[in-house]
Amino acid sequence: MKNNYKAKLQLIFLVILFAGPFLLSWYLVFYSDFKQNEKGIEHGKLVIPVIELGKIKGVSINTKQETTLEGKWILTGFVDNACDKHCEDLLYKIRQLRLAVGKDINRVDRLIVADNVNFEKYTKDFAGQNITASPEESSRLRELFNQNDAFNKEDIFLIDQYGFLMMQYTFNTEPKLIIKDLERLLRNSK
């Protein structure tokens, strides 16, 4: 009788030992605030809820050729009226971020959402830079980006290869941190 009781206790102990962690994690995830406001490993701000941008039409500033930007990660910024100091810094920063991904450079594109801004003097230094194809496209994108409660036109945004607004970085975010995020995303996507 004693051995039977001891065997039952051992069995209960083994069940608790193996099932306990699963039950505890299930409880913590679904019925508690455990790590609810914990920051992830990303350096930007995840855009929640997801905003679908659809197909984006852009024009290269040097070739004036219209293209649909899809199937690539897109570093995006906003420019109003004229290309001032902030605009030049933005052009430089997103170009350098794209160059920094090295062998994956063909998987990343750049876009400036702008209306009636003259980029002629930047065609040599920023070849391949895309701007929105039309005022209608700029207006459509601005409206969609404004659905993001944290939208700030000074920030840099990252659009995924399927056309969803994904990340937002303040303009003064350290470039190496944005590059880390971008490299991680490129490594873990097809």
C-alpha positions in Angstrom: 0.0 0.0 0.0 2.8 2.4 0.9 4.6 1.7 -2.5 1.3 2.4 -4.4 0.9 5.8 -2.5 4.6 6.7 -3.2 4.2 5.8 -6.9 1.1 8.0 -7.2 3.0 11.0 -5.6 5.9 10.5 -8.0 3.5 10.4 -11.0 1.8 13.6 -9.8 5.2 15.3 -9.3 6.3 14.3 -12.8 3.1 15.6 -14.4 3.5 18.9 -12.5 7.2 19.1 -13.4 6.5 18.8 -17.1 3.0 20.4 -17.5 3.6 23.1 -14.9 5.7 25.5 -17.1 3.2 25.2 -20.0 0.2 25.9 -17.8 2.0 28.8 -16.1 3.0 30.4 -19.4 -0.5 29.9 -20.8 -1.9 31.7 -17.7 0.7 34.5 -17.9 0.1 35.2 -21.6 -3.7 35.0 -21.7 -4.8 36.0 -18.2 -2.3 38.5 -16.8 -0.4 41.7 -17.8 2.9 39.9 -17.7 5.4 41.9 -19.9 2.4 43.8 -21.4 4.4 47.0 -21.9 7.7 45.4 -22.5 9.8 46.8 -25.3 10.8 44.4 -28.0 14.2 44.2 -29.7 13.2 46.6 -32.5 14.6 50.2 -32.3 11.7 51.9 -34.0 8.1 52.0 -33.2 5.9 49.3 -34.7 2.9 50.8 -36.4 -0.2 49.3 -34.8 -2.8 48.8 -36.2 -1.4 47.7 -39.5 -2.0 50.1 -42.4 -2.2 48.7 -45.9 -0.8 51.2 -48.4 -1.3 49.0 -51.5 0.7 49.5 -54.6 2.8 52.7 -54.6 3.6 54.6 -57.8 6.9 56.4 -57.8 9.1 58.3 -60.3 12.9 58.2 -60.2 14.2 61.7 -59.9 17.0 61.2 -62.5 15.2 59.1 -65.2 11.7 60.5 -64.7 10.4 57.0 -65.3 7.3 55.9 -63.5 7.4 52.6 -61.6 5.3 50.6 -59.1 7.2 50.1 -55.9 6.5 46.6 -54.8 8.3 43.5 -53.6 10.9 45.6 -51.8 11.3 47.2 -48.4 10.8 50.9 -48.8 12.5 53.6 -46.6 10.1 56.5 -46.8 10.1 60.2 -45.8 7.9 63.3 -46.3 8.8 66.6 -47.8 6.6 69.7 -48.0 6.8 72.6 -50.5 10.6 72.8 -51.1 13.7 70.8 -50.5 15.2 72.6 -47.5 17.9 71.4 -45.0 15.7 68.8 -43.5 14.9 67.4 -47.0 18.5 67.2 -47.9 19.3 65.4 -44.6 16.4 63.0 -45.3 17.6 62.2 -48.8 21.1 61.6 -47.5 20.1 59.5 -44.5 17.8 57.1 -46.4 20.4 56.8 -49.2 23.0 55.8 -46.6 20.7 53.4 -44.8 20.0 51.7 -48.1 23.7 51.5 -49.0 24.5 50.1 -45.5 22.6 46.9 -46.1 25.3 45.8 -48.5 24.5 42.6 -50.5 20.7 43.1 -49.9 20.7 46.6 -51.5 18.4 45.4 -54.3 15.8 44.4 -51.8 15.5 48.0 -50.4 14.1 51.1 -52.1 13.7 54.7 -51.2 10.6 57.0 -51.5 9.9 60.6 -50.8 6.3 61.6 -50.6 6.3 65.2 -52.0 4.1 67.5 -54.1 5.5 69.9 -56.6 9.0 69.9 -55.1 11.9 70.4 -57.5 14.5 67.7 -57.1 16.5 68.6 -60.3 19.7 69.6 -58.4 19.7 66.3 -56.6 19.6 64.0 -59.6 23.4 63.4 -59.6 23.9 62.8 -55.9 20.7 60.8 -55.3 20.3 58.8 -58.5 17.6 56.2 -58.1 15.7 58.1 -55.5 12.0 57.8 -56.0 9.4 60.4 -55.4 5.6 60.0 -55.5 4.4 59.9 -59.1 1.6 62.4 -58.8 -0.1 64.8 -56.5 -3.0 62.3 -56.2 -0.6 59.6 -55.1 1.0 61.9 -52.6 -2.4 62.8 -51.2 -3.5 59.2 -51.0 -0.3 58.2 -49.1 -0.6 61.2 -46.7 -4.1 60.2 -45.9 -3.2 56.6 -45.2 -0.1 57.6 -43.1 -2.3 59.9 -41.1 -4.3 56.9 -39.9 -1.3 56.2 -37.7 -1.9 58.0 -34.4 1.8 58.6 -33.9 2.4 60.0 -37.5 5.0 62.7 -37.6 6.1 64.0 -41.1 9.6 64.5 -39.8 10.1 60.8 -39.1 11.4 58.0 -41.4 9.1 55.1 -42.1 9.6 51.5 -43.3 7.1 49.8 -45.6 7.3 46.1 -46.0 7.6 44.2 -49.3 3.8 43.6 -49.3 2.8 47.3 -49.0 2.1 47.6 -45.3 3.4 50.4 -43.2 5.5 48.6 -40.6 7.9 50.8 -38.6 8.4 54.4 -37.7 11.7 55.9 -36.6 12.2 59.4 -35.2 14.5 61.4 -37.5 17.2 61.5 -34.9 17.3 57.7 -34.4 20.8 56.5 -34.6 21.3 55.1 -38.1 23.1 52.0 -36.9 20.0 51.0 -34.9 17.8 51.4 -38.0 20.3 49.3 -40.0 20.2 46.6 -37.3 16.4 46.4 -37.7 16.5 46.4 -41.4 19.2 43.7 -41.6 17.1 41.5 -39.2 14.0 42.0 -41.3 15.9 41.2 -44.6 17.5 38.2 -43.0 14.1 36.8 -41.8 12.1 37.6 -45.0 12.3 36.1 -48.4 
